[in-house]
């Protein structure tokens, strides 16, 4: 049985360093942006993330793309 996947949605997540805890471990803060065009390229998302970083007071640690897919079989 062959399965297909259709992209349903894309999310851009920016992970920022938000200080350290009492044990010296880095604390992270996520900012999620939903309703991203699934056809967006990695270069486009990176450019947007860098532009958003310039508006933040926190240091950008990581940029993540999260895609959700609908899986379907051929019915056999």
Beta strands, then each sheet from edge to edge (+ up, - down):
strand 1: 3-20
strand 2: 26-36
strand 3: 59-73
sheet 1: 2+ 1- 3+
end
